């Protein structure tokens, strides 16, 4: 760490915890992509950009926070889609 670097948000806000923004962005991309399949790629690109923004913005300092968050979100989204197709919600 370089103590000369000062940010408005503090360094770091989240010391190597999974990124919540990455998680819910990944889940939303999967669910919305299921509902509107022709936009699935665009939704996932937006989720990946949202995840990356947490690292670039200095809110997370470890890339794996965002990568793992996105992976967990995709898993949650896939579970939600699976559940909706089996319980009649779809």
Phi, psi and omega in degrees: 000146178251108183294349179282343180277123180242132177237162179284337186264351185092161184231122325274159176288323184235098184284083176062049169253154178302139183282119178295320179298319178295321182294307183287335176291318177296317179296315180298320180298318179294313182293312179295324177294331176288320181289319180234081188303327181293345179252008184303316180297319180293320178296319180292322177298321177293321178295318179295321177294319178298318179296314180297327182297332179292324178284311182296325180283354177082010179281329173236138182256354183243121183302327181296334176304318184279320179296314180293321177301316178296319179297313178298317179299318177298319178297317178297315179299317178297322177296317180297319179295315179300315180297317180296326181282339181261339183258006176087004181287340183280000000 
